[in-house]
């Protein structure tokens, strides 16, 4: 689950910088990671009921991560 690893990485990066740094504005939100983890959990649960619904959940998470995050580009 690369989403969990990415969330941990972001949390550790933010802990090592002061709250006033611009990096907190760039990557401060964790919405995408929490939504991904929730959809993964739902997909795992649905895999026991119907496998195609679970596959759709996993593909949905993959599609969300293909969308670029423009917060960092706006700050540069």
N, C-alpha and C positions, 0 to 999 in steps of 0.2 A: 504494500500500500504506500505508494509514493506520496500520496496526499498527507499521510501522517508524518512522514519524514520531512516534507516541505513545511508543514505547520511547526514542527519542532525547530527546524532551522530558522524560520522567521522569528519565533519567540526568543531564541537564543541571540539572534542578531540584535533584536530590539532591546534585550536586557543589557547588552554591552555598549549601548549608546545612550547618551543623555536624552531626556524627554524633549529638550528643545532642538535637537538635531532634525534636519530635514528628512532624514530617513524614516522617522516616525510618521510623517505625513505621507511619504511615498508608499510604505508597505505596512502601515499600521492596522489596516482592517484584516480580519480573518474570516470574513463572510464566505468566501469561495471555498476555503478548506473545510469549514464546519458544514456547509451544505453538501460538499462532496462526501464527507464522512457519514452524514445522515442518509444520503441516497445509497451509499455502499451498504450501510446497515440494513436499510429497507430491502435492497436487492438480495442480500444474503438470506434474509427471512423469507422473501418471496421465492427463492430458489427451491425451497421445500414444497411450495404449492404449485408453481408453474415456472418452468425454467426459461421460457421465452420472455416473460415479464421481467425476470431478473436480468437477462441479457440486455433488455432495453434500458434498464436502470444503469447498468455498467457502461453501456454505450453513451448514455446521456452524460455521465460524469466525464467520459473521455472527450466528448464534444465541448463541454464547458471549459475544459482545460486547454483546448485549441484556441479559444478566444484570447487575444492578447490583452495584457493588463496595461492600460495607458497611463496609469498614475506616475510611473517612473519616467516615462518619456515626456510628460508634461513638465516635470521639474528640471529636466536638463536643458 
